[in-house]
Amino acid sequence: MHYHSWGRYPQFSQTAIRLGWCALPLPLTEEEQITYLPFGNGHSYGDCCLNQGGVLLDTHGLDRFSAFDSHKGILRCESGVRLSDILALTVPRGWFLPVLPGTKHVTVGGAIANDIHGKNHHRTGTFGCHVRKFELLRSDGQRLICSPTENARWFQATIGGLGLTGVILWAEIKLKPIVNSAIELETVRFPGFEAFFELSAESDRSFEYTIAWIDCMTRGKQQGRGLFIRGNHAGVDCREKLKAPRHRFSVPVDLPFSLINRLSVRVLNSLRYRKQFRERNNTNVHYEPFFSRWMVLATGIDSTVRVDSFNISAWCPRRGPRVQFGRSLMSQPEKGSILFSASSKYSEIVHHPD
């Protein structure tokens, strides 16, 4: 199996040991110079899920559900279970993940280790805010049940700890109730940064999920134009029986050249912005496309860095200077670099409870 991050950069040979059972000790050697790092599903940015010169502890085999209280919405599963597996189990039973990032193919262990956020960060905070407890297996063989009240310091250090405190074997999380699988979606086209800030302030009060796509290739009067996407879980009055869409098209191989350049980027961005003719568009959609980003397409093997959707997420505190926010998105400091779009959230900082 080839191990890489979501952006597939950097790439290097990686040694891995597959874990299969929570009850077994870690298969570590006695060589002190070897380092070990847990690996989920490789959907982290950059190289934080890789361990060059060391060994990965592949948690794909820890993929079992342990318990699910369908009345209280409390789920316990092993750390290799993917969020997509949880949704397949819980959505038909009226429960949803409290935090879902731009891909459902993240493992529970990876979600905790990276303390992921979603489009509803302004309402619910990060994934770690909804973790009740987990079991941590240390490299010295010590096993710790961690929660806000038991081994609390290990609990806090492991959430967002990038796997450096040990291997998360299983976790217990609190889900949120829903009525159906639909999202009431509204997409608003905005002409620039000021309109974006106004929409952000307005949307945070009424919508659980908010995100914006910004065209970073425009200049002049069109600078900062984009699409503001916001939504809520549909209520009981939504009677549409929506089905998950089929998988989107993606390029299955690396091309020997890149299709991404300034001309193609300008065309793609213009098409995406003008695809919505009306200023506002309202519709009900299945939750899957709402929480999914574009797949990595034809960047070619000569590209320096490839990330999902070619997007850069910009997180800006509400009290931060707006001018600086705009400049940071529009600047392209490195020669030859192309920042062609950004997915952006703009809200109050939500702290993880101690």
C-alpha positions, -999 to 999 in steps of 0.1 A, spaced: 0 0 0 13 35 -9 11 60 19 7 97 11 -12 128 23 -43 142 7 -23 166 -14 1 138 -23 30 161 -14 57 154 -4 62 119 -17 87 94 -3 89 57 5 72 49 38 74 18 60 41 8 78 28 -18 102 -9 -26 100 -28 -27 133 -57 -51 136 -69 -55 172 -72 -31 201 -63 -58 226 -28 -65 211 3 -45 221 20 -22 196 44 -41 173 74 -20 182 110 -29 178 137 -23 205 156 1 183 155 35 201 162 55 170 130 44 152 100 67 155 64 56 151 33 76 141 -4 65 138 -19 68 102 -56 70 95 -67 74 59 -41 99 47 -65 129 43 -44 154 62 -28 184 46 9 186 41 31 159 57 17 158 92 3 122 87 37 109 73 68 98 91 98 100 69 126 77 81 102 62 106 73 37 107 36 44 103 11 25 124 -17 19 100 -51 19 118 -72 7 88 -77 -26 106 -93 -9 136 -126 -5 118 -152 -19 142 -182 -4 159 -185 -12 196 -218 4 207 -245 28 196 -272 43 218 -298 53 192 -319 71 219 -291 93 233 -270 95 201 -238 82 217 -215 62 195 -184 41 204 -161 28 176 -125 20 169 -102 47 156 -99 34 120 -137 38 114 -143 64 87 -168 92 91 -186 79 60 -191 46 79 -206 64 108 -230 84 86 -241 53 68 -251 38 102 -265 68 120 -283 91 94 -311 65 87 -316 64 125 -319 102 128 -284 111 140 -256 132 123 -220 139 131 -216 172 150 -186 182 129 -180 171 93 -151 185 73 -148 188 35 -145 150 31 -163 121 48 -133 98 43 -115 109 75 -110 83 103 -122 90 138 -86 88 150 -75 113 124 -104 136 132 -94 137 169 -56 139 162 -62 169 139 -92 183 158 -109 189 125 -134 217 120 -164 220 96 -187 246 81 -205 249 114 -175 259 135 -191 291 146 -219 270 162 -203 238 174 -166 242 175 -142 215 166 -145 177 166 -128 174 199 -156 194 216 -179 163 211 -155 135 221 -166 120 254 -137 96 260 -111 74 242 -85 48 250 -49 58 244 -21 32 239 13 46 246 46 34 231 56 20 266 26 -2 266 6 19 290 -32 21 283 -51 52 294 -88 59 294 -90 96 287 -119 120 292 -124 155 306 -124 140 341 -100 110 337 -65 115 326 -76 150 316 -42 163 306 -37 133 282 -72 140 269 -64 176 261 -30 169 246 -42 141 223 -70 162 208 -52 181 181 -19 163 191 -13 148 156 -8 113 170 23 123 190 8 111 224 1 75 212 -24 55 193 -61 62 198 -77 27 199 -114 36 202 -134 67 209 -169 77 221 -186 107 205 -219 125 210 -240 129 178 -266 154 169 -303 147 161 -317 153 126 -350 147 109 -338 135 75 -308 135 52 -316 168 34 -299 202 37 -318 234 30 -292 251 8 -289 287 -2 -261 300 -25 -256 338 -27 -235 355 -53 -215 384 -40 -194 410 -59 -165 416 -34 -150 414 1 -174 439 18 -204 420 6 -187 388 19 -182 402 54 -219 414 55 -231 380 44 -209 363 70 -223 384 99 -259 379 86 -255 341 80 -240 331 114 -271 341 131 -295 321 110 -275 293 94 -256 264 110 -234 258 80 -216 286 62 -187 286 37 -176 309 9 -158 303 -24 -137 333 -35 -122 339 -69 -86 350 -62 -77 357 -99 -98 388 -103 -86 424 -99 -102 458 -100 -139 461 -94 -144 423 -94 -117 416 -68 -130 393 -41 -161 381 -59 -175 347 -51 -203 325 -39 -215 323 -3 -230 289 6 -251 284 37 -275 258 49 -294 241 77 -306 206 82 -341 203 67 -371 201 90 -401 178 91 -418 198 64 -392 186 38 -408 156 22 -383 152 -7 -367 117 -7 -332 127 -17 -306 102 -27 -268 105 -25 -254 114 -59 -230 91 -78 -193 96 -75 -180 126 -94 -155 124 -122 -118 124 -113 -86 117 -131 -73 83 -119 -37 88 -130 -10 114 -128 -6 133 -161 29 140 -174 20 177 -175 -2 201 -156 -35 216 -169 -34 242 -142 -21 276 -154 -33 312 -151 -54 310 -183 -72 278 -174 -77 290 -139 -93 323 -150 -117 304 -173 -126 279 -146 -133 305 -120 -153 326 -144 -175 296 -153 -181 287 -117 -191 323 -108 -214 328 -138 -229 294 -135 -254 309 -110 -275 333 -130 -296 346 -101 -282 364 -71 -297 339 -47 -305 302 -54 -324 280 -29 -327 243 -31 -328 211 -10 -299 188 -15 -286 155 0 -260 161 26 -232 144 7 -226 170 -21 -229 198 5 -201 185 26 -179 174 -3 -152 193 -21 -138 189 -56 -116 160 -62 -79 164 -71 -80 166 -109 -53 171 -136 -24 189 -119 3 167 -134 34 152 -120 54 184 -124 32 204 -100 50 214 -68 21 212 -43 -13 197 -49 -41 200 -24 -78 190 -25 -98 213 -48 -67 235 -51 -83 255 -23 -67 273 6 -89 277 37 -86 311 52 -97 315 88 -102 351 99 -112 363 134 -142 386 132 -122 414 149 -93 410 124 -86 438 98 -106 432 67 -79 448 45 -53 424 56 -77 395 50 -82 405 14 -45 411 8 -35 377 22 -59 360 -3 -49 380 -33 -12 380 -28 9 354 -46 44 359 -32 62 330 -48 71 332 -84 50 308 -105 26 300 -77 -11 302 -84 -37 307 -57 -68 306 -79 -96 302 -53 -101 301 -15 -127 285 7 -132 309 36 -150 312 69 -152 344 89 -165 341 125 -158 343 162 -131 320 175 -146 290 193 -124 276 220 -122 239 230 -136 234 265 -109 225 291 
